[in-house]
Amino acid sequence: NCPECGFKLQRIEGESAHYCLNEKECPPQIKGKVVHFISRKAMNIDSLGEETIELLYENNLVKNVADLYALKKEDLLPLERMAEKSASNIIASIENSKNVPFERLLFALGIRHVGATVAKNLAKHFKSLEAIKNATHEELIDVSEIGDKISVSVRAYFNDTENSNLADRLIAFGLHTEMSSEKLKSSKLEG
């Protein structure tokens, strides 16, 4: 059983590690997803760290990655060891992360088997989070380097109502959920 939430652990056939399948309610998994989301290679929210995520989680301010974008400075100020400047820096960093390119947001979501390269391939092919959300298994496996395992994982992620709602919230908060046209057309070889 999971030492944190008590849920039965499971080992997936062909893999060596055991997993807690209680990903929606197991505290280390929830916090781990947020820590991955804010990491340098993902959304690069540098004013946040594991300790701050722990603090936000314990104070019921963040239960998923979209909750970060709902935070206000007034929510942070009452927290332990949180000064005015720290709170302002956190809010500014979160706001700045809205400019992170779409393929990094896709990687930041932490979809199983979707690393940085796969996220880039999906983003280039589908051009928007909405299109990936609605892509069929057949459409997904048509993408370069995407096989059954990744396609099934992407479909499972977006078929989950909570994950689909999370993606909708991120779209509503104004994150880059589409490939920008500058990314698609380069002038590097002009002339």
TIBA-172905 format. One record per residue (C-alpha): chain; residue in one letter; x, y, z. Coordinates in steps of 0.001 Angstrom, whole numbers, plus 500000, padded with zeros to 6 digits. Each point is the difference from the previous one (the first is absolute). Example, Ala and Ser with C-alpha at 12.3 -4.5 7.8 and 13.67 -1.06 7.14 Angstrom:
<ch:A&aa:A&east:512300&north:495500&up:507800>
<ch:A&aa:S&east:501370&north:503440&up:499340>
# end
This chain:
<ch:A&aa:N&east:500000&north:500000&up:500000>
<ch:A&aa:C&east:501003&north:503622&up:499427>
<ch:A&aa:P&east:501739&north:501336&up:503132>
<ch:A&aa:E&east:498257&north:503377&up:499561>
<ch:A&aa:C&east:496368&north:499282&up:499104>
<ch:A&aa:G&east:499713&north:496251&up:500694>
<ch:A&aa:F&east:498777&north:499235&up:496458>
<ch:A&aa:K&east:500996&north:496616&up:498571>
<ch:A&aa:L&east:503189&north:500152&up:497925>
<ch:A&aa:Q&east:500137&north:498428&up:496559>
<ch:A&aa:R&east:502837&north:498954&up:497718>
<ch:A&aa:I&east:499264&north:500446&up:496307>
<ch:A&aa:E&east:500923&north:496943&up:497906>
<ch:A&aa:G&east:503464&north:500390&up:498508>
<ch:A&aa:E&east:501020&north:502840&up:502359>
<ch:A&aa:S&east:502105&north:499665&up:503132>
<ch:A&aa:A&east:498483&north:502711&up:502225>
<ch:A&aa:H&east:496872&north:499783&up:502120>
<ch:A&aa:Y&east:497525&north:502870&up:499712>
<ch:A&aa:C&east:497321&north:501478&up:502196>
<ch:A&aa:L&east:497003&north:500267&up:497679>
<ch:A&aa:N&east:498299&north:502585&up:502236>
<ch:A&aa:E&east:501407&north:502866&up:497924>
<ch:A&aa:K&east:497024&north:502303&up:500679>
<ch:A&aa:E&east:500220&north:499914&up:503808>
<ch:A&aa:C&east:503502&north:498838&up:500972>
<ch:A&aa:P&east:501746&north:503129&up:501392>
<ch:A&aa:P&east:503538&north:499242&up:498695>
<ch:A&aa:Q&east:498614&north:499380&up:496506>
<ch:A&aa:I&east:497981&north:503223&up:499975>
<ch:A&aa:K&east:502977&north:502034&up:501253>
<ch:A&aa:G&east:502352&north:498143&up:497637>
<ch:A&aa:K&east:497873&north:500982&up:496987>
<ch:A&aa:V&east:500134&north:503655&up:501047>
<ch:A&aa:V&east:503777&north:499818&up:500596>
<ch:A&aa:H&east:500450&north:498491&up:496502>
<ch:A&aa:F&east:497753&north:502721&up:498532>
<ch:A&aa:I&east:502067&north:502847&up:501502>
<ch:A&aa:S&east:503376&north:498444&up:499108>
<ch:A&aa:R&east:502550&north:501754&up:497774>
<ch:A&aa:K&east:499395&north:497752&up:496952>
<ch:A&aa:A&east:496231&north:500357&up:500373>
<ch:A&aa:M&east:498376&north:503315&up:501007>
<ch:A&aa:N&east:503150&north:501397&up:501696>
<ch:A&aa:I&east:498240&north:501722&up:502913>
<ch:A&aa:D&east:503215&north:500845&up:501826>
<ch:A&aa:S&east:498574&north:501719&up:503086>
<ch:A&aa:L&east:498310&north:496769&up:501043>
<ch:A&aa:G&east:501743&north:496963&up:501435>
<ch:A&aa:E&east:499049&north:496734&up:501654>
<ch:A&aa:E&east:499690&north:501586&up:503456>
<ch:A&aa:T&east:497662&north:502713&up:498726>
<ch:A&aa:I&east:497898&north:497437&up:498114>
<ch:A&aa:E&east:499784&north:497991&up:503248>
<ch:A&aa:L&east:498871&north:503156&up:501833>
<ch:A&aa:L&east:497393&north:500840&up:497331>
<ch:A&aa:Y&east:498693&north:496417&up:500039>
<ch:A&aa:E&east:499805&north:499804&up:503811>
<ch:A&aa:N&east:498038&north:503286&up:500043>
<ch:A&aa:N&east:497536&north:498723&up:497353>
<ch:A&aa:L&east:501050&north:502671&up:497499>
<ch:A&aa:V&east:501289&north:497618&up:497305>
<ch:A&aa:K&east:498495&north:496577&up:499245>
<ch:A&aa:N&east:500972&north:499948&up:496305>
<ch:A&aa:V&east:502155&north:502017&up:497590>
<ch:A&aa:A&east:497164&north:502268&up:498842>
<ch:A&aa:D&east:499528&north:501205&up:503599>
<ch:A&aa:L&east:503370&north:501789&up:499714>
<ch:A&aa:Y&east:498453&north:502444&up:497514>
<ch:A&aa:A&east:497140&north:500809&up:502379>
<ch:A&aa:L&east:502382&north:501074&up:502800>
<ch:A&aa:K&east:500034&north:503615&up:501135>
<ch:A&aa:K&east:502586&north:501797&up:502099>
<ch:A&aa:E&east:497425&north:500257&up:502812>
<ch:A&aa:D&east:499788&north:496167&up:500090>
<ch:A&aa:L&east:503757&north:499720&up:500527>
<ch:A&aa:L&east:500677&north:502740&up:502579>
<ch:A&aa:P&east:498475&north:498167&up:503011>
<ch:A&aa:L&east:502206&north:496950&up:499354>
<ch:A&aa:E&east:502956&north:499161&up:502230>
<ch:A&aa:R&east:503302&north:501627&up:498871>
<ch:A&aa:M&east:498225&north:501943&up:497238>
<ch:A&aa:A&east:501035&north:503642&up:499713>
<ch:A&aa:E&east:498495&north:502607&up:497679>
<ch:A&aa:K&east:502923&north:499767&up:497559>
<ch:A&aa:S&east:499907&north:496175&up:499871>
<ch:A&aa:A&east:496254&north:500009&up:499343>
<ch:A&aa:S&east:500416&north:502603&up:497228>
<ch:A&aa:N&east:502819&north:497982&up:498405>
<ch:A&aa:I&east:497934&north:496810&up:500023>
<ch:A&aa:I&east:496992&north:501687&up:498379>
<ch:A&aa:A&east:502265&north:501659&up:497396>
<ch:A&aa:S&east:501723&north:496676&up:499185>
<ch:A&aa:I&east:496661&north:498240&up:499598>
<ch:A&aa:E&east:498796&north:502808&up:497735>
<ch:A&aa:N&east:503218&north:499823&up:497929>
<ch:A&aa:S&east:499554&north:496251&up:499521>
<ch:A&aa:K&east:496963&north:500758&up:497832>
<ch:A&aa:N&east:502527&north:500873&up:497273>
<ch:A&aa:V&east:501607&north:496547&up:499994>
<ch:A&aa:P&east:499601&north:498337&up:496569>
<ch:A&aa:F&east:497209&north:497492&up:499480>
<ch:A&aa:E&east:502255&north:496939&up:499655>
<ch:A&aa:R&east:501473&north:500645&up:503474>
<ch:A&aa:L&east:496518&north:500361&up:501489>
<ch:A&aa:L&east:499087&north:496651&up:498442>
<ch:A&aa:F&east:503107&north:498429&up:501568>
<ch:A&aa:A&east:499202&north:501712&up:503336>
<ch:A&aa:L&east:496612&north:498269&up:500212>
<ch:A&aa:G&east:501851&north:496809&up:500883>
<ch:A&aa:I&east:498121&north:497667&up:497656>
<ch:A&aa:R&east:501485&north:496523&up:500396>
<ch:A&aa:H&east:502559&north:499202&up:497254>
<ch:A&aa:V&east:499893&north:503598&up:498655>
<ch:A&aa:G&east:503487&north:501420&up:500417>
<ch:A&aa:A&east:501345&north:503235&up:498542>
<ch:A&aa:T&east:500604&north:498568&up:496495>
<ch:A&aa:V&east:496617&north:498280&up:499750>
<ch:A&aa:A&east:498305&north:503182&up:501254>
<ch:A&aa:K&east:501783&north:502003&up:497276>
<ch:A&aa:N&east:498910&north:497515&up:497299>
<ch:A&aa:L&east:496375&north:500056&up:501198>
<ch:A&aa:A&east:499974&north:503810&up:500191>
<ch:A&aa:K&east:501440&north:500402&up:496486>
<ch:A&aa:H&east:497562&north:497483&up:498532>
<ch:A&aa:F&east:496740&north:501037&up:501727>
<ch:A&aa:K&east:500853&north:503698&up:500611>
<ch:A&aa:S&east:497658&north:500351&up:503023>
<ch:A&aa:L&east:499121&north:498397&up:503319>
<ch:A&aa:E&east:496371&north:499833&up:498905>
<ch:A&aa:A&east:500953&north:497978&up:496891>
<ch:A&aa:I&east:502093&north:497566&up:502073>
<ch:A&aa:K&east:497155&north:499650&up:502513>
<ch:A&aa:N&east:497641&north:498987&up:497195>
<ch:A&aa:A&east:502456&north:497889&up:497953>
<ch:A&aa:T&east:499072&north:496368&up:499368>
<ch:A&aa:H&east:502365&north:497085&up:500556>
<ch:A&aa:E&east:500498&north:499753&up:496225>
<ch:A&aa:E&east:500807&north:503714&up:499681>
<ch:A&aa:L&east:502510&north:499758&up:502849>
<ch:A&aa:I&east:501912&north:497012&up:498603>
<ch:A&aa:D&east:500336&north:501835&up:496673>
<ch:A&aa:V&east:502377&north:502427&up:501746>
<ch:A&aa:S&east:503735&north:499348&up:499670>
<ch:A&aa:E&east:501384&north:497942&up:502931>
<ch:A&aa:I&east:496539&north:499415&up:501513>
<ch:A&aa:G&east:499046&north:496358&up:500441>
<ch:A&aa:D&east:497194&north:498129&up:501711>
<ch:A&aa:K&east:501403&north:500424&up:503528>
<ch:A&aa:I&east:500207&north:503809&up:499766>
<ch:A&aa:S&east:496700&north:500305&up:498138>
<ch:A&aa:V&east:498172&north:497927&up:502628>
<ch:A&aa:S&east:501590&north:502101&up:502739>
<ch:A&aa:V&east:499005&north:503330&up:498374>
<ch:A&aa:R&east:496449&north:498773&up:499374>
<ch:A&aa:A&east:499698&north:498720&up:503597>
<ch:A&aa:Y&east:501249&north:503349&up:501337>
<ch:A&aa:F&east:497490&north:502115&up:498079>
<ch:A&aa:N&east:497126&north:497509&up:500360>
<ch:A&aa:D&east:500249&north:500619&up:503743>
<ch:A&aa:T&east:497483&north:502750&up:500826>
<ch:A&aa:E&east:502241&north:501602&up:502620>
<ch:A&aa:N&east:502949&north:500251&up:497587>
<ch:A&aa:S&east:497778&north:501317&up:497227>
<ch:A&aa:N&east:498624&north:502672&up:502359>
<ch:A&aa:L&east:503547&north:500850&up:501101>
<ch:A&aa:A&east:500993&north:500572&up:496350>
<ch:A&aa:D&east:496924&north:502222&up:499536>
<ch:A&aa:R&east:500974&north:502047&up:503075>
<ch:A&aa:L&east:503541&north:500488&up:498659>
<ch:A&aa:I&east:498543&north:501191&up:496684>
<ch:A&aa:A&east:497712&north:502415&up:501885>
<ch:A&aa:F&east:502951&north:501360&up:502057>
<ch:A&aa:G&east:501653&north:501061&up:496738>
<ch:A&aa:L&east:502950&north:497619&up:499779>
<ch:A&aa:H&east:501493&north:499262&up:496581>
<ch:A&aa:T&east:497894&north:497031&up:498960>
<ch:A&aa:E&east:500670&north:500386&up:496280>
<ch:A&aa:M&east:503142&north:500066&up:497880>
<ch:A&aa:S&east:500847&north:503584&up:499185>
<ch:A&aa:S&east:500207&north:500792&up:496301>
<ch:A&aa:E&east:503554&north:501360&up:500433>
<ch:A&aa:K&east:501056&north:496539&up:501168>
<ch:A&aa:L&east:498564&north:498438&up:496890>
<ch:A&aa:K&east:501612&north:502396&up:497525>
<ch:A&aa:S&east:503682&north:500704&up:500439>
<ch:A&aa:S&east:501961&north:502537&up:497979>
<ch:A&aa:K&east:503376&north:498456&up:500900>
<ch:A&aa:L&east:500650&north:498890&up:496414>
<ch:A&aa:E&east:498642&north:503151&up:498382>
<ch:A&aa:G&east:502206&north:501253&up:497145>
# end
